[in-house]
Each structure stands twice: as C-alpha cells, then as structure tokens.
Amino acid sequence: MSFGGIVHNLESLTWSEFGNWLVGTPLVVISTIVGAIVLKWLVNRGIERVVRTGSARAAERDSKAPRRAVRVIAHATGLASERQRQRMATMGAILRSVSTIVIFTVALLTVMQEIGMPLAPLLTSAGVTGVAIAFGAQSLVKDFLSGIFMIVEDQYGVGDVIDTGEAIGEVEDITLRVTRLRDGNGVVWYIRNGEIVRIGNRSQGWSTALVDIPLPYDEDLDRVLPIIRDVVHQMDQSDAWSSRVLEEPVVAGVESIAGGVVTVRIIAKCAPNESIPVSREIRERVKLAFDRAGVRAPHVLPPYVGASSTVGS
C-alpha cells in the first residue's frame, strides 16, 4: 500500500476507528523508536564498561610486572596501559558505530513495516545497490577490514618502527584505510592497509645486540674474557643504560678463528630499537678497557700490492 493510500484510509476513519488506530500503529512506532534509543544507550554503556575494565587490567598488570619488564614497556611503547587504553578506546568506537548502525537500521525497517510501506522492492533495490557498491569499492572494503583487524590484534601502534615489505619506518598515524609512516630518509609513506601482506614490528618485546670483538690469535683468553665480562657488568649496572639493557650482556665466548684473529661474541638483550646504540657503547667500553689493560689489537695484514707493482713496472 502506498503512503497516499494510507492517508486516504485515515481520512475515511471514524473517530472511534482513528482512536483504535492511534493506539495501535503509532504506539508501536513510538515504542520502536524509544526502544532503539534505550537499547543504543545500554549497548554503549556496556561497551564503555568493557573499555574501562580492559584499561584497568592493563594498568594492574604493569604495576605487578618485574622491574626490567616495566622498563622495556616504558621505553618501547610509552606506558603499556596507555597503549592498551588507546587500543580499547579505538575498538570501543568501532563497536559503538557498528551497533548504532545495526540498531537503527532494524528500527527503521520495523517502523516502515508498521506504517505499511512496501519493504520488498526497497530491500531488493538496496541489495542490488549494495552489491554494485561492494563490487566497485572492494579494495576500499578490504582496506577497512584489514585496518579493523590490525587495531583489534594490536599489530602495531603510533611510534612503532615497522617493516611492511614496501617501506621501513616509524608509524606516524593509523586509520582504518591507510597507515602513514616515515622512513630513515624522512620520506613519508602512505600504505593502504589492505595491501600490507606482512608486518615486522621492531618495537614490540625486545631486540638483540650481537657484538663481535676481534683479538690476536696469541692473546691470552683467560686474561681477556674477565675484562670483557667486567665491562658488560658495569654497563648493566649503569643508570644511563639500565633502561636500554634488559639483562646483563652475556659473553658467549669464541665465535670464530680465522686469519690470525680470534672473535669473541657478546650477546645483549635490549629494549626495542636499542640494539645499535648498545652495540656501539659496548665496543667503546671494551676498547677503553683493553687500552688500560694493554690488550693488543689483532694485526691487520697490509693489502697485497705485488700484482699492481708488477703491472705498473
């Protein structure tokens, strides 16, 4: 029945029939609208409670974490509770938007059915239009779905250094459609979330610094290794490096012997993105300790120039 037909039928009703109709259809419509608003309010309250609970639990885990673990989290991603709060807030916003659309769509369809509007042609047209839009914007839908999963799974966040396969850099902004990051050369990359096949996050957990110290073949290791262990122990106890070195570096021992050079390897567990500064500091400290102890550097053979001399003569 068309809307004009409904109006014509209302005009032909008596006051008694109009009263019965008023108690029926309009009351159902008003109840549906009010029910949708109340349901939306209840759902939003539930989502907000879940967000607050998740943030509170993250803060409680941080307060009970070991001292070194707290330093890792603080240096890598700021406060983990803050990172968790941001992620929970983003998920809450997504859930609120989805629930609002679903609730009011169902309410609208219910109201239309109550007032006698034909739903079949409308739903058919909407279905055809939706299929056409989905087919034409399938890449956009893919980007949005990928963005939602990235946020829900906490694959990376703003400030993380990631490897997307196309570019390596620090994340500056994340939306449901694109991720913006800046590489080491200062170039800003805009990468569609749906095109990211793999992610390497260099800012989660911890990193490892491998430091190789070359020594002469005839150097006494029983004298040198204690010097290196004392150096890494002092560095571990240093306040300046306590937030970067998570555990006392391990002197693993001889890594290789080649060309009159014995290589001793040091393994240091570091905060994310701190492996390079830690490696440089260990080399500098070991070099100064070797100078004080009189440990010689390995003999470097000069380049072979016999062939070039022969050619030039």
QUIGI-V242392 format. One record per backbone hydrogen bond with DSSP energy under -0.5 kcal/mol. NH is the residue of the N-H (numbers start at 1). CO is the residue of the C=O. E is the energy in kcal/mol with one decimal. If there is no record, write none. Layout:
nh:NH co:CO e:E
nh:NH co:CO e:E
This chain:
nh:6 co:2 e:-1.7
nh:7 co:3 e:-2.1
nh:8 co:4 e:-2.3
nh:9 co:5 e:-2.3
nh:10 co:6 e:-2.0
nh:11 co:7 e:-2.0
nh:12 co:8 e:-1.3
nh:13 co:10 e:-1.0
nh:18 co:14 e:-3.2
nh:19 co:15 e:-2.3
nh:20 co:16 e:-2.2
nh:21 co:17 e:-2.5
nh:22 co:18 e:-2.7
nh:23 co:19 e:-2.0
nh:24 co:20 e:-1.2
nh:25 co:21 e:-0.9
nh:26 co:21 e:-0.8
nh:27 co:22 e:-0.8
nh:28 co:24 e:-2.1
nh:29 co:25 e:-2.6
nh:30 co:26 e:-3.0
nh:31 co:27 e:-2.7
nh:32 co:28 e:-2.4
nh:33 co:29 e:-2.4
nh:34 co:30 e:-2.8
nh:35 co:31 e:-2.8
nh:36 co:32 e:-2.3
nh:37 co:33 e:-2.3
nh:38 co:34 e:-2.7
nh:39 co:35 e:-2.8
nh:40 co:36 e:-2.5
nh:41 co:37 e:-2.1
nh:42 co:38 e:-2.6
nh:43 co:39 e:-2.7
nh:44 co:40 e:-2.5
nh:45 co:41 e:-2.3
nh:46 co:42 e:-2.4
nh:47 co:43 e:-2.5
nh:48 co:44 e:-2.6
nh:49 co:45 e:-2.1
nh:50 co:46 e:-2.2
nh:51 co:47 e:-2.4
nh:52 co:48 e:-2.5
nh:53 co:49 e:-2.5
nh:54 co:50 e:-2.5
nh:55 co:51 e:-2.2
nh:56 co:52 e:-2.4
nh:57 co:53 e:-2.3
nh:58 co:54 e:-1.9
nh:59 co:55 e:-2.1
nh:60 co:56 e:-2.1
nh:61 co:57 e:-2.3
nh:62 co:58 e:-2.0
nh:63 co:59 e:-1.9
nh:64 co:60 e:-1.2
nh:65 co:61 e:-0.6
nh:65 co:62 e:-0.8
nh:70 co:66 e:-2.2
nh:71 co:67 e:-1.6
nh:72 co:68 e:-2.1
nh:73 co:69 e:-2.2
nh:74 co:70 e:-2.7
nh:75 co:71 e:-2.3
nh:76 co:72 e:-2.6
nh:77 co:73 e:-2.2
nh:77 co:78 e:-0.7
nh:78 co:74 e:-0.8
nh:83 co:79 e:-2.3
nh:84 co:80 e:-3.1
nh:85 co:81 e:-2.5
nh:86 co:82 e:-2.5
nh:87 co:83 e:-2.2
nh:88 co:84 e:-2.8
nh:89 co:85 e:-2.4
nh:90 co:86 e:-2.2
nh:91 co:87 e:-2.5
nh:92 co:88 e:-2.6
nh:93 co:89 e:-2.2
nh:94 co:90 e:-2.1
nh:95 co:91 e:-2.6
nh:96 co:92 e:-2.5
nh:97 co:93 e:-2.1
nh:98 co:94 e:-2.5
nh:99 co:95 e:-2.7
nh:100 co:96 e:-2.2
nh:101 co:97 e:-2.2
nh:102 co:98 e:-2.4
nh:103 co:99 e:-2.7
nh:104 co:100 e:-2.3
nh:105 co:101 e:-1.8
nh:106 co:102 e:-2.3
nh:107 co:103 e:-2.2
nh:108 co:104 e:-2.3
nh:109 co:105 e:-2.3
nh:110 co:106 e:-2.1
nh:111 co:107 e:-2.4
nh:112 co:108 e:-2.5
nh:113 co:109 e:-2.0
nh:114 co:110 e:-2.0
nh:115 co:111 e:-2.1
nh:116 co:113 e:-0.8
nh:117 co:112 e:-2.3
nh:123 co:119 e:-3.4
nh:124 co:120 e:-2.5
nh:125 co:121 e:-2.6
nh:126 co:122 e:-2.7
nh:127 co:123 e:-2.6
nh:128 co:124 e:-2.5
nh:129 co:125 e:-2.7
nh:130 co:126 e:-2.8
nh:131 co:127 e:-2.4
nh:132 co:128 e:-2.3
nh:133 co:129 e:-2.8
nh:134 co:130 e:-2.9
nh:135 co:131 e:-2.4
nh:136 co:132 e:-2.2
nh:137 co:133 e:-2.5
nh:138 co:135 e:-0.7
nh:141 co:137 e:-2.3
nh:142 co:138 e:-2.3
nh:143 co:139 e:-2.2
nh:144 co:140 e:-2.3
nh:145 co:141 e:-2.6
nh:146 co:142 e:-2.4
nh:147 co:143 e:-2.4
nh:147 co:176 e:-0.6
nh:148 co:144 e:-2.3
nh:149 co:145 e:-2.2
nh:150 co:146 e:-2.3
nh:151 co:147 e:-2.0
nh:152 co:148 e:-2.8
nh:153 co:149 e:-2.6
nh:154 co:150 e:-0.5
nh:154 co:151 e:-0.6
nh:155 co:150 e:-1.9
nh:159 co:171 e:-2.5
nh:160 co:157 e:-2.0
nh:162 co:160 e:-0.6
nh:162 co:169 e:-2.5
nh:163 co:200 e:-2.4
nh:164 co:162 e:-0.5
nh:164 co:167 e:-2.5
nh:169 co:162 e:-1.9
nh:170 co:182 e:-2.5
nh:171 co:160 e:-3.1
nh:172 co:180 e:-3.0
nh:173 co:180 e:-1.7
nh:175 co:178 e:-2.5
nh:179 co:191 e:-2.6
nh:180 co:173 e:-2.7
nh:181 co:179 e:-0.5
nh:181 co:189 e:-2.4
nh:182 co:170 e:-2.3
nh:183 co:187 e:-2.5
nh:184 co:168 e:-0.6
nh:186 co:183 e:-1.9
nh:189 co:181 e:-3.8
nh:191 co:179 e:-2.7
nh:191 co:189 e:-0.6
nh:192 co:190 e:-0.5
nh:193 co:177 e:-2.4
nh:195 co:192 e:-1.5
nh:196 co:193 e:-1.1
nh:197 co:195 e:-0.8
nh:200 co:163 e:-2.3
nh:201 co:199 e:-0.6
nh:202 co:161 e:-3.2
nh:202 co:200 e:-0.7
nh:204 co:201 e:-0.5
nh:206 co:204 e:-0.9
nh:207 co:270 e:-2.3
nh:209 co:268 e:-2.9
nh:210 co:208 e:-0.6
nh:211 co:209 e:-0.6
nh:211 co:266 e:-2.8
nh:212 co:210 e:-0.5
nh:213 co:211 e:-0.5
nh:213 co:264 e:-3.3
nh:214 co:212 e:-0.6
nh:215 co:262 e:-2.5
nh:216 co:296 e:-0.6
nh:217 co:260 e:-1.5
nh:219 co:216 e:-1.4
nh:221 co:219 e:-0.8
nh:223 co:220 e:-1.0
nh:224 co:220 e:-1.8
nh:225 co:221 e:-2.6
nh:227 co:223 e:-0.7
nh:228 co:224 e:-2.0
nh:229 co:225 e:-2.6
nh:230 co:226 e:-2.2
nh:231 co:227 e:-1.8
nh:232 co:228 e:-2.4
nh:233 co:229 e:-1.9
nh:234 co:230 e:-2.2
nh:235 co:231 e:-2.1
nh:236 co:232 e:-2.1
nh:237 co:233 e:-1.7
nh:238 co:234 e:-0.6
nh:238 co:235 e:-0.8
nh:241 co:238 e:-0.6
nh:242 co:238 e:-0.8
nh:244 co:241 e:-1.0
nh:245 co:241 e:-2.7
nh:246 co:244 e:-0.7
nh:246 co:269 e:-2.3
nh:247 co:269 e:-1.0
nh:250 co:267 e:-3.2
nh:252 co:250 e:-1.1
nh:252 co:265 e:-1.5
nh:253 co:265 e:-1.0
nh:255 co:263 e:-3.7
nh:256 co:263 e:-1.2
nh:258 co:261 e:-2.3
nh:261 co:258 e:-1.5
nh:262 co:215 e:-3.1
nh:263 co:256 e:-2.9
nh:263 co:261 e:-0.5
nh:264 co:213 e:-2.7
nh:264 co:262 e:-0.6
nh:265 co:253 e:-2.6
nh:266 co:211 e:-2.9
nh:267 co:250 e:-2.9
nh:268 co:209 e:-2.5
nh:268 co:266 e:-0.5
nh:270 co:207 e:-3.2
nh:270 co:268 e:-0.6
nh:271 co:244 e:-2.4
nh:274 co:271 e:-1.7
nh:278 co:274 e:-2.1
nh:279 co:275 e:-2.2
nh:280 co:276 e:-2.3
nh:281 co:277 e:-2.2
nh:282 co:278 e:-2.4
nh:283 co:279 e:-2.2
nh:284 co:280 e:-2.2
nh:285 co:281 e:-2.5
nh:286 co:282 e:-2.7
nh:287 co:283 e:-2.4
nh:288 co:284 e:-2.2
nh:289 co:285 e:-2.3
nh:290 co:286 e:-2.6
nh:291 co:287 e:-2.1
nh:292 co:288 e:-2.0
nh:293 co:289 e:-2.0
nh:294 co:290 e:-1.1
nh:295 co:290 e:-2.3
nh:301 co:299 e:-0.6
nh:305 co:303 e:-0.6
nh:309 co:305 e:-2.2
nh:310 co:306 e:-2.1
nh:311 co:307 e:-2.0
nh:312 co:308 e:-2.2
nh:313 co:309 e:-1.6
